[in-house]
Amino acid sequence: MTTYYSEELIQSVIEANDIVDVASGYMTLKRVGNSFKGKCPFHNEKTASFTVSREKQLYHCFGCGAGGNVITFIMEMEKLPFVDALKFLAARVNMILPEKSNQQEDHQVYEKKKRLYELHREAANYYYKMLKTSKLAREYLLQRGISQETIRAFGLGYASEDWGRLTDFLNTKGFSTADMLDSGLVMASENKRHYDRFRSRVMFPIVNPRGQIVGFGGRLMATDQNGPKYLNSPETTIFSKSYELYNLNHCKNFLDDGRIVIVEGYMDVISLYEKGIKNTVAALGTAFTPFHGKILERYAGEVVIAFDGDNAGKSATEKAMKILKNTSLNVKILSLPTNEDPDSFVQRYGQQGFKDAVSKALTIVEYELELLKGHNDLSQTDGRLRYGNEAIKILRQLETSVEVDYYSKMVAGETGINQEVIRREVLRSKTRAENPSPLVEITRDAVLLQKIPKAYQKAQELAIRYCLERPETINEFPMDYLTEPFYKDLLLTLFEKRKAGEKIEVNQIMSHFDASEDVKKIVEFMMNEDEVSRSDYQDALEIMNRFYNEAQLDKLSEQIKRESANGNDDAVAGLTNQLIEIKKMMKENGRH
């Protein structure tokens, strides 16, 4: 069930996190007058145009237009959805956000989670120190080409062969048996004896995007050892394999090209990282899930599936591909040779070799056509015909005529079937029900809205800025003059708050708008330091009035022509009177 938070609680989190302090943790800010400035973290720039206001608790980049409050800043920097960003900031100042209706129960849940995070941090330190005592584990990592720097970056460790070494260590740190059992790192036998889950394994801490250790993966170092090759922490209140992606905590900082490479295992991630390829994540010993797809949407625009080249890897690729089709991501597939995985491939061909392979990754359609070719002999006529008919079914999933044209040409070249025949068969199957193309009536008002004169647009923005600074003027504001629904929604929100006697807080106003562009515009209005005087406001209203009336005249003229053509003399007379009245009023206003 989704947890909802009141405006008051959200505001309290915002007030507890000074935006200058938060932003300073990610960038260098220098005081300039009443504000702080630095180079924008959201786009490359030579001259600092990123401004943070402590007074308004807002940021705005005058270069790229990015803007918002401390929550939107964390959402962008940490690539988190709103609720997670709120939790991130709450944790930063040790605030407890309610997740249950019962406050006492809520506090207990919070304390339990906090205890588990502490326990996992201590366990990670323990495993890391144990690695230094195991020559076997160090040699294993060295043979796999893992440097000390990478070991440190990932916090790799070692679980000794002893059955109770970690249990004893956690006891000395003050953790109860219940704490240890809740973590899943300690287990109980049938006769109630407690022992370590992980033994004789290289250990991989699993870190969530907020930098908290939530679980572990352990790998055997020799094929003759008993037990599964990989073993993960069980599901706990802070860890679920279906929701976490290994290395996302590092990967999110290396996404300059907006691309994430998805691999299968811990060692794939670490070997690629060692070779300088740091934009990789892995599912944690479980099938790729729809939630993994949703997480990736937050961080990237494109994903490349780079699973093992064996049959199991191909099967996993097809499953992940089906899930990722339902996201907004651009999905590509890297097909590795049968005996290769990303780890072995990068060891053999190096960083550039892997990057070259990624640059040649196939689109979903290309990959599906390649699979289809593997089941049909294109040297035979019946094989080409069968492939052509099956390929048409694949091309039916395409959404644009450009894509249909491109892939139809490809299939035609492979089969000898005429491209137009393939294209026609694809398009014929895409019925209007499956791909509706609704007619849009272009009205005169719509045309006017698309061609707003700059002076009219500027006047509207200036008038709105004045109202934001002086909410008492909203009562007299002519809403009909506004051309964008967002402007009307903004002023109506202010009006309702003022009517209810509420204090108008910019952060609360922003919370009423979901679209990031709307939020950026509000911030742009609030961060503009040029004063709008009463006379400026009056001038803006006069400009808006003039353009509004001119638009009305155009609309009436069109109606008069239409009614005249239809022979509706009475309607023409009435519309003409309205037109005369507007012209008269405009003339009177011009005299004043």
C-alpha positions as CSV (number, residue, x, y, z in Angstrom):
1,M,0.0,0.0,0.0
2,T,1.3,3.5,-0.9
3,T,2.2,5.7,2.0
4,Y,0.9,9.3,1.7
5,Y,2.2,12.3,3.6
6,S,0.4,15.5,4.6
7,E,1.5,18.9,3.3
8,E,2.4,19.8,6.9
9,L,4.8,16.8,7.2
10,I,6.4,17.4,3.8
11,Q,6.9,21.1,4.8
12,S,8.5,20.1,8.1
13,V,11.0,17.9,6.2
14,I,11.8,20.7,3.8
15,E,12.2,23.2,6.7
16,A,14.6,20.8,8.5
17,N,16.9,20.5,5.5
18,D,18.5,23.8,4.5
19,I,18.9,23.7,0.7
20,V,22.2,25.5,0.8
21,D,23.7,22.9,3.2
22,V,22.2,20.0,1.1
23,A,23.4,21.3,-2.2
24,S,26.9,22.1,-0.8
25,G,27.3,18.3,-0.3
26,Y,27.2,17.8,-4.1
27,M,28.8,21.0,-5.4
28,T,30.9,24.1,-4.6
29,L,28.7,27.1,-3.8
30,K,29.9,30.7,-3.3
31,R,27.9,33.5,-1.7
32,V,27.0,36.2,-4.2
33,G,24.9,38.9,-2.5
34,N,21.9,37.2,-0.8
35,S,22.2,34.0,-2.9
36,F,24.8,31.2,-3.5
37,K,26.1,30.4,-7.0
38,G,27.9,27.5,-8.5
39,K,28.2,25.5,-11.8
40,C,25.0,23.6,-12.5
41,P,25.2,19.9,-11.7
42,F,22.6,19.1,-14.4
43,H,24.4,20.4,-17.5
44,N,28.0,21.3,-18.5
45,E,28.7,25.0,-18.2
46,K,31.8,27.2,-18.0
47,T,30.2,30.1,-16.2
48,A,28.3,29.5,-13.0
49,S,24.6,30.1,-13.5
50,F,23.2,27.8,-10.8
51,T,21.6,29.9,-8.1
52,V,20.5,28.7,-4.6
53,S,18.4,31.0,-2.3
54,R,18.5,30.3,1.4
55,E,15.7,32.9,1.9
56,K,13.3,31.2,-0.6
57,Q,14.7,27.7,-0.1
58,L,14.8,27.2,-3.9
59,Y,17.4,26.6,-6.6
60,H,17.3,27.7,-10.3
61,C,19.7,27.4,-13.2
62,F,19.5,30.3,-15.5
63,G,21.3,28.2,-18.1
64,C,19.3,25.0,-18.5
65,G,16.1,26.1,-16.6
66,A,16.4,23.4,-13.9
67,G,14.8,24.4,-10.6
68,G,12.9,23.4,-7.5
69,N,13.2,22.9,-3.8
70,V,15.4,20.6,-1.7
71,I,13.2,17.6,-2.5
72,T,13.4,18.0,-6.2
73,F,17.1,18.6,-5.9
74,I,17.6,15.3,-4.2
75,M,15.2,13.6,-6.7
76,E,17.4,14.8,-9.5
77,M,20.8,14.2,-7.9
78,E,20.0,10.8,-6.4
79,K,17.6,9.7,-9.1
80,L,14.9,9.0,-6.6
81,P,11.1,9.2,-6.8
82,F,9.4,11.8,-4.6
83,V,8.6,9.6,-1.5
84,D,12.2,8.1,-1.5
85,A,13.7,11.6,-1.7
86,L,11.5,12.6,1.2
87,K,12.7,9.6,3.2
88,F,16.3,10.4,2.2
89,L,16.0,13.9,3.6
90,A,14.1,12.8,6.7
91,A,16.8,10.3,7.5
92,R,19.4,13.0,7.0
93,V,18.0,15.0,9.9
94,N,16.9,11.9,12.0
95,M,13.2,12.5,11.4
96,I,10.7,9.5,11.5
97,L,8.2,9.4,8.7
98,P,5.0,7.4,9.5
99,E,4.4,4.2,7.6
100,K,1.7,2.8,9.8
101,S,-1.4,4.3,11.3
102,N,-0.3,3.4,14.8
103,Q,2.4,5.8,15.9
104,Q,3.9,3.4,18.5
105,E,4.0,0.6,15.9
106,D,5.5,3.0,13.4
107,H,8.3,3.9,15.8
108,Q,9.1,0.2,16.5
109,V,9.3,-0.5,12.7
110,Y,11.6,2.5,12.3
111,E,13.9,1.4,15.1
112,K,14.0,-2.2,13.8
113,K,15.1,-1.1,10.4
114,K,17.6,1.3,11.8
115,R,19.0,-1.6,13.9
116,L,19.3,-3.8,10.8
117,Y,21.1,-1.1,8.8
118,E,23.6,-0.8,11.7
119,L,24.1,-4.6,11.9
120,H,24.7,-4.9,8.2
121,R,27.3,-2.1,8.3
122,E,29.1,-3.8,11.2
123,A,29.0,-7.2,9.3
124,A,30.4,-5.5,6.2
125,N,33.3,-4.1,8.2
126,Y,33.9,-7.6,9.7
127,Y,34.0,-9.3,6.4
128,Y,36.2,-6.7,4.9
129,K,38.8,-7.1,7.7
130,M,38.5,-10.9,7.5
131,L,39.6,-10.7,3.8
132,K,43.0,-9.4,5.0
133,T,43.5,-12.6,7.0
134,S,42.7,-15.0,4.2
135,K,45.4,-15.6,1.7
136,L,43.2,-17.9,-0.3
137,A,40.5,-15.3,-0.8
138,R,43.0,-12.5,-1.7
139,E,44.6,-14.8,-4.3
140,Y,41.2,-15.7,-5.7
141,L,40.4,-12.0,-6.3
142,L,43.9,-11.3,-7.6
143,Q,43.5,-14.2,-10.1
144,R,40.2,-12.7,-11.2
145,G,42.0,-9.4,-12.0
146,I,40.4,-7.4,-9.1
147,S,42.6,-4.7,-7.7
148,Q,42.8,-3.5,-4.1
149,E,41.2,-0.2,-5.2
150,T,38.2,-2.0,-6.5
151,I,38.0,-4.3,-3.5
152,R,37.8,-1.1,-1.4
153,A,35.3,0.5,-3.7
154,F,32.9,-2.4,-3.4
155,G,33.7,-3.3,0.2
156,L,34.5,-6.9,-0.8
157,G,35.1,-9.3,2.1
158,Y,35.5,-12.8,3.2
159,A,33.4,-15.1,5.4
160,S,35.6,-17.7,7.2
161,E,34.9,-21.4,7.4
162,D,34.0,-21.1,11.1
163,W,30.4,-21.7,11.9
164,G,30.0,-18.9,14.5
165,R,32.6,-16.3,13.9
166,L,30.2,-13.6,12.7
167,T,27.7,-14.5,15.4
168,D,30.3,-14.0,18.1
169,F,31.4,-10.7,16.5
170,L,27.9,-9.3,16.4
171,N,27.4,-10.3,20.0
172,T,30.4,-8.2,21.0
173,K,28.8,-5.2,19.2
174,G,25.7,-5.5,21.3
175,F,23.2,-7.0,18.8
176,S,20.7,-9.4,20.2
177,T,19.9,-12.9,18.9
178,A,16.6,-11.5,17.6
179,D,18.5,-8.8,15.7
180,M,20.8,-11.4,14.1
181,L,18.0,-13.7,13.2
182,D,16.0,-10.8,11.7
183,S,19.0,-10.0,9.5
184,G,19.2,-13.5,8.0
185,L,23.0,-13.4,8.5
186,V,22.6,-15.8,11.4
187,M,20.4,-18.9,11.4
188,A,19.0,-21.3,14.0
189,S,19.3,-25.1,13.8
190,E,16.5,-27.5,14.9
191,N,18.1,-27.7,18.3
192,K,18.1,-23.9,18.6
193,R,21.9,-23.5,18.0
194,H,22.9,-20.4,16.1
195,Y,25.3,-20.3,13.2
196,D,26.5,-18.1,10.4
197,R,24.7,-18.3,7.1
198,F,27.8,-17.4,5.0
199,R,31.0,-19.5,5.4
200,S,34.1,-20.0,3.2
201,R,32.9,-17.4,0.7
202,V,34.0,-14.1,-0.9
203,M,31.4,-11.6,0.2
204,F,29.7,-8.8,-1.8
205,P,27.8,-6.2,0.2
206,I,24.6,-5.2,-1.5
207,V,24.1,-1.4,-1.2
208,N,20.9,0.5,-1.9
209,P,20.9,3.8,-3.9
210,R,20.9,5.7,-0.6
211,G,24.2,4.1,0.4
212,Q,22.8,1.7,3.0
213,I,24.0,-1.9,3.1
214,V,20.9,-4.1,3.0
215,G,22.2,-7.6,2.3
216,F,25.1,-9.7,1.1
217,G,26.0,-12.1,-1.7
218,G,28.6,-14.8,-1.1
219,R,30.5,-16.8,-3.7
220,L,32.4,-20.1,-3.4
221,M,36.0,-19.9,-4.6
222,A,36.4,-23.5,-5.7
223,T,34.3,-25.9,-7.7
224,D,34.8,-28.7,-5.2
225,Q,33.3,-26.8,-2.3
226,N,29.9,-27.9,-1.1
227,G,26.8,-25.6,-1.5
228,P,25.5,-23.3,-4.3
229,K,28.0,-21.3,-6.2
230,Y,26.3,-18.0,-5.2
231,L,24.3,-17.5,-2.0
232,N,22.3,-14.3,-1.2
233,S,20.8,-12.9,2.0
234,P,17.2,-13.9,2.5
235,E,14.3,-11.5,2.3
236,T,14.1,-9.1,5.3
237,T,12.4,-5.9,6.2
238,I,15.2,-4.0,4.5
239,F,16.0,-6.3,1.6
240,S,14.2,-7.8,-1.3
241,K,15.9,-9.3,-4.3
242,S,13.1,-8.3,-6.6
243,Y,13.6,-4.6,-5.7
244,E,17.4,-4.2,-5.6
245,L,20.0,-3.9,-8.3
246,Y,23.6,-4.6,-7.5
247,N,25.9,-1.6,-8.0
248,L,23.1,0.9,-8.7
249,N,24.7,3.0,-5.9
250,H,27.8,3.4,-8.0
251,C,26.3,3.2,-11.4
252,K,24.0,6.2,-10.9
253,N,27.1,8.5,-10.8
254,F,28.4,7.3,-14.2
255,L,25.5,7.9,-16.5
256,D,26.7,10.8,-18.7
257,D,25.4,9.0,-21.8
258,G,22.1,8.0,-20.1
259,R,22.9,4.3,-20.6
260,I,22.9,1.4,-18.2
261,V,24.3,-2.1,-19.0
262,I,22.5,-4.9,-17.3
263,V,24.6,-8.1,-16.5
264,E,23.9,-11.3,-14.6
265,G,26.4,-11.5,-11.8
266,Y,28.5,-9.7,-9.2
267,M,31.7,-10.6,-10.9
268,D,30.5,-9.3,-14.2
269,V,29.8,-5.9,-12.6
270,I,33.1,-5.9,-10.7
271,S,35.3,-7.0,-13.7
272,L,33.7,-4.3,-15.9
273,Y,34.2,-1.7,-13.2
274,E,37.8,-2.8,-12.9
275,K,38.2,-2.1,-16.7
276,G,36.7,1.3,-16.4
277,I,33.1,0.4,-17.4
278,K,31.1,1.6,-14.4
279,N,27.5,2.1,-15.7
280,T,26.5,-1.5,-15.0
281,V,24.0,-3.2,-12.7
282,A,23.0,-6.8,-12.0
283,A,19.9,-8.6,-10.7
284,L,20.6,-10.4,-7.5
285,G,20.3,-14.1,-8.3
286,T,16.7,-13.7,-9.3
287,A,14.7,-13.2,-12.5
288,F,14.5,-9.7,-13.8
289,T,11.3,-8.1,-12.4
290,P,8.9,-5.3,-13.6
291,F,10.0,-3.3,-10.6
292,H,13.6,-3.5,-11.8
293,G,12.4,-2.0,-15.0
294,K,10.7,0.8,-13.2
295,I,13.9,1.6,-11.2
296,L,15.9,1.7,-14.4
297,E,13.5,4.2,-15.9
298,R,14.3,6.7,-13.2
299,Y,18.0,6.6,-14.0
300,A,18.5,6.0,-17.7
301,G,17.1,6.5,-21.2
302,E,18.6,3.3,-22.6
303,V,19.5,-0.1,-21.3
304,V,21.7,-2.8,-22.9
305,I,21.0,-6.4,-21.8
306,A,24.4,-8.1,-21.7
307,F,23.7,-11.6,-20.2
308,D,25.8,-14.7,-20.6
309,G,26.1,-16.2,-24.1
310,D,24.9,-19.7,-23.0
311,N,21.3,-21.0,-23.3
312,A,20.4,-20.0,-19.8
313,G,21.6,-16.5,-20.6
314,K,19.6,-16.3,-23.8
315,S,16.5,-17.5,-21.9
316,A,17.1,-14.8,-19.2
317,T,17.6,-12.2,-22.0
318,E,14.2,-13.0,-23.6
319,K,12.4,-12.7,-20.2
320,A,14.1,-9.4,-19.3
321,M,13.4,-8.1,-22.8
322,K,9.6,-8.8,-22.5
323,I,9.6,-6.8,-19.2
324,L,11.6,-3.9,-20.5
325,K,9.3,-3.6,-23.6
326,N,6.7,-2.2,-21.2
327,T,8.9,0.7,-20.1
328,S,9.8,3.9,-21.8
329,L,13.5,2.7,-22.1
330,N,15.3,2.3,-25.4
331,V,16.3,-1.4,-25.1
332,K,19.2,-3.1,-26.8
333,I,20.7,-6.6,-26.6
334,L,24.3,-7.5,-26.6
335,S,24.7,-11.0,-27.9
336,L,27.9,-12.6,-26.5
337,P,29.5,-15.8,-27.9
338,T,28.2,-19.0,-26.4
339,N,31.2,-19.6,-24.2
340,E,31.5,-16.0,-23.0
341,D,30.0,-13.8,-20.2
342,P,30.7,-10.1,-19.7
343,D,33.5,-10.9,-17.2
344,S,35.4,-13.2,-19.6
345,F,34.7,-11.0,-22.6
346,V,36.2,-7.9,-21.0
347,Q,39.2,-9.8,-19.7
348,R,39.8,-11.1,-23.2
349,Y,39.1,-7.9,-25.3
350,G,39.5,-5.1,-22.8
351,Q,37.5,-1.9,-22.2
352,Q,37.5,-0.8,-25.8
353,G,36.5,-4.3,-27.1
354,F,33.5,-4.3,-24.7
355,K,32.5,-0.8,-25.6
356,D,32.7,-1.7,-29.3
357,A,30.4,-4.6,-28.7
358,V,27.9,-2.4,-26.8
359,S,27.9,0.1,-29.7
360,K,26.8,-2.8,-32.0
361,A,24.1,-4.1,-29.7
362,L,20.9,-5.0,-31.4
363,T,17.5,-3.4,-31.0
364,I,14.7,-5.7,-29.8
365,V,13.3,-6.2,-33.3
366,E,16.8,-7.0,-34.7
367,Y,17.4,-9.5,-31.9
368,E,14.0,-11.2,-32.5
369,L,14.7,-11.4,-36.2
370,E,18.1,-12.9,-35.5
371,L,16.5,-15.6,-33.3
372,L,13.9,-16.2,-36.1
373,K,16.7,-16.7,-38.6
374,G,18.3,-19.3,-36.4
375,H,15.2,-21.4,-36.8
376,N,14.9,-21.1,-40.6
377,D,17.2,-22.0,-43.4
378,L,17.4,-18.9,-45.6
379,S,19.2,-20.8,-48.3
380,Q,15.9,-22.6,-49.0
381,T,12.8,-21.1,-50.6
382,D,10.4,-22.5,-47.9
383,G,12.8,-21.3,-45.2
384,R,12.8,-17.8,-46.6
385,L,9.0,-17.8,-47.0
386,R,8.5,-19.1,-43.4
387,Y,10.9,-16.5,-42.1
388,G,9.2,-13.7,-44.1
389,N,5.7,-14.6,-42.7
390,E,7.0,-14.8,-39.1
391,A,9.0,-11.6,-39.5
392,I,5.8,-9.7,-40.5
393,K,4.3,-10.8,-37.1
394,I,7.3,-9.3,-35.3
395,L,7.2,-6.0,-37.3
396,R,3.5,-5.6,-36.3
397,Q,4.8,-4.4,-32.9
398,L,6.4,-1.4,-34.4
399,E,4.7,2.0,-33.7
400,T,5.9,4.3,-36.5
401,S,5.8,4.1,-40.3
402,V,9.5,5.0,-40.4
403,E,10.4,1.9,-38.3
404,V,8.1,-0.3,-40.5
405,D,9.8,1.0,-43.6
406,Y,13.3,0.4,-42.2
407,Y,12.7,-3.1,-41.1
408,S,10.6,-4.1,-44.1
409,K,13.6,-3.2,-46.2
410,M,15.9,-5.3,-44.0
411,V,13.6,-8.4,-44.3
412,A,13.2,-7.8,-48.0
413,G,16.9,-8.0,-48.5
414,E,17.2,-11.2,-46.5
415,T,14.3,-13.0,-48.2
416,G,14.0,-11.5,-51.7
417,I,10.4,-10.7,-51.0
418,N,9.3,-7.2,-52.4
419,Q,9.6,-4.6,-49.7
420,E,6.2,-3.1,-50.5
421,V,4.5,-6.4,-50.1
422,I,6.1,-6.8,-46.6
423,R,5.2,-3.3,-45.6
424,R,1.6,-3.6,-46.9
425,E,1.1,-6.9,-44.9
426,V,2.5,-5.2,-41.7
427,L,0.3,-2.2,-42.0
428,R,-2.8,-4.1,-43.0
429,S,-2.6,-6.0,-39.8
430,K,-2.4,-2.9,-37.7
431,T,-6.1,-2.2,-37.5
432,R,-7.6,1.2,-36.4
433,A,-8.7,-0.4,-33.2
434,E,-5.1,-1.4,-32.3
435,N,-3.6,1.9,-33.5
436,P,-6.3,4.6,-33.4
437,S,-5.5,7.9,-35.1
438,P,-8.1,10.3,-33.7
439,L,-8.9,13.3,-35.7
440,V,-8.1,16.6,-33.9
441,E,-10.3,19.5,-34.6
442,I,-8.1,22.6,-35.0
443,T,-10.1,25.5,-33.7
444,R,-9.4,29.2,-34.1
445,D,-8.7,29.4,-30.3
446,A,-6.1,26.6,-30.7
447,V,-4.4,28.5,-33.5
448,L,-4.3,31.7,-31.4
449,L,-2.8,29.8,-28.4
450,Q,-0.1,28.4,-30.7
451,K,0.8,31.9,-31.9
452,I,0.9,33.9,-28.7
453,P,2.9,37.1,-29.3
454,K,6.0,37.5,-27.2
455,A,4.7,40.7,-25.7
456,Y,1.5,38.9,-24.6
457,Q,3.5,36.0,-23.1
458,K,5.9,38.3,-21.3
459,A,3.0,40.4,-19.9
460,Q,1.3,37.3,-18.5
461,E,4.5,36.1,-16.8
462,L,5.1,39.6,-15.3
463,A,1.6,39.8,-14.0
464,I,1.8,36.4,-12.4
465,R,5.1,37.2,-10.7
466,Y,3.4,40.3,-9.2
467,C,0.5,38.1,-7.9
468,L,3.0,35.6,-6.3
469,E,4.6,38.5,-4.4
470,R,1.3,40.1,-3.5
471,P,-1.4,37.4,-3.3
472,E,-4.0,40.0,-2.3
473,T,-4.2,41.1,-6.0
474,I,-5.4,37.7,-7.2
475,N,-9.0,38.6,-6.3
476,E,-9.1,41.2,-9.1
477,F,-7.1,39.2,-11.7
478,P,-8.8,38.7,-15.1
479,M,-8.3,34.9,-15.5
480,D,-9.8,35.0,-19.0
481,Y,-6.7,36.8,-20.2
482,L,-4.4,33.8,-19.4
483,T,-3.6,31.5,-22.4
484,E,-2.1,28.5,-20.6
485,P,-4.0,26.2,-18.3
486,F,-0.9,26.0,-16.0
487,Y,-1.1,29.8,-15.4
488,K,-4.8,29.5,-14.4
489,D,-4.1,26.5,-12.2
490,L,-1.3,28.4,-10.4
491,L,-3.4,31.5,-9.6
492,L,-6.5,29.4,-8.7
493,T,-4.3,27.5,-6.2
494,L,-3.1,30.7,-4.7
495,F,-6.7,32.0,-4.6
496,E,-8.0,28.9,-2.8
497,K,-5.3,29.1,-0.2
498,R,-5.9,32.8,0.4
499,K,-9.6,32.2,0.6
500,A,-9.1,29.5,3.2
501,G,-6.9,31.8,5.2
502,E,-3.9,29.6,4.8
503,K,-0.3,31.0,4.8
504,I,1.0,30.8,1.2
505,E,4.2,28.7,1.1
506,V,5.9,28.3,-2.2
507,N,6.8,24.7,-1.4
508,Q,3.2,23.8,-0.7
509,I,2.1,25.5,-3.9
510,M,4.7,23.4,-5.9
511,S,3.4,20.2,-4.3
512,H,0.1,20.8,-6.2
513,F,1.9,20.4,-9.6
514,D,3.1,17.0,-10.9
515,A,4.7,18.2,-14.1
516,S,8.4,19.0,-13.7
517,E,8.1,21.8,-16.3
518,D,5.4,23.5,-14.2
519,V,7.5,23.3,-11.0
520,K,10.5,24.7,-12.9
521,K,8.3,27.6,-14.1
522,I,7.1,28.4,-10.5
523,V,10.8,28.4,-9.3
524,E,11.8,30.6,-12.3
525,F,9.1,33.1,-11.2
526,M,10.1,33.1,-7.6
527,M,13.9,33.3,-8.2
528,N,13.6,36.3,-10.6
529,E,15.0,39.1,-8.5
530,D,13.8,41.9,-10.8
531,E,11.1,43.9,-8.9
532,V,7.7,44.2,-10.5
533,S,6.1,47.5,-9.5
534,R,2.4,48.3,-9.4
535,S,2.8,50.4,-12.6
536,D,4.5,47.5,-14.3
537,Y,1.6,45.2,-13.3
538,Q,-0.9,47.7,-14.7
539,D,1.0,48.0,-18.0
540,A,1.0,44.2,-18.2
541,L,-2.8,44.0,-17.7
542,E,-3.3,46.6,-20.4
543,I,-1.2,44.6,-22.9
544,M,-3.0,41.4,-22.0
545,N,-6.4,43.2,-22.4
546,R,-5.4,44.5,-25.9
547,F,-4.3,41.1,-27.2
548,Y,-7.2,39.3,-25.6
549,N,-9.7,41.7,-27.3
550,E,-7.9,41.4,-30.7
551,A,-8.2,37.6,-30.4
552,Q,-11.9,38.0,-29.7
553,L,-12.3,40.2,-32.8
554,D,-10.6,37.6,-34.9
555,K,-12.9,34.9,-33.5
556,L,-16.0,37.0,-34.1
557,S,-14.9,37.8,-37.7
558,E,-14.6,34.1,-38.4
559,Q,-18.0,33.4,-36.9
560,I,-19.6,36.2,-38.9
561,K,-18.2,34.8,-42.2
562,R,-19.4,31.3,-41.3
563,E,-23.0,32.5,-40.4
564,S,-23.1,34.8,-43.4
565,A,-22.2,31.9,-45.7
566,N,-25.0,29.8,-44.1
567,G,-27.5,32.6,-44.6
568,N,-28.1,33.2,-40.8
569,D,-28.8,36.9,-40.9
570,D,-30.0,37.2,-37.3
571,A,-26.8,35.5,-36.1
572,V,-24.7,37.8,-38.3
573,A,-26.4,40.9,-36.8
574,G,-25.9,39.8,-33.2
575,L,-22.2,38.9,-33.8
576,T,-21.6,42.2,-35.6
577,N,-23.0,44.1,-32.6
578,Q,-20.6,42.3,-30.3
579,L,-17.7,43.1,-32.6
580,I,-18.7,46.8,-32.7
581,E,-18.9,46.9,-28.9
582,I,-15.4,45.4,-28.4
583,K,-14.0,47.9,-31.0
584,K,-15.7,50.7,-29.2
585,M,-14.3,49.6,-25.8
586,M,-10.8,49.3,-27.2
587,K,-11.0,52.8,-28.7
588,E,-12.1,54.2,-25.3
589,N,-9.3,52.4,-23.5
590,G,-6.8,53.8,-26.1
591,R,-7.9,57.3,-25.2
592,H,-7.1,56.8,-21.6
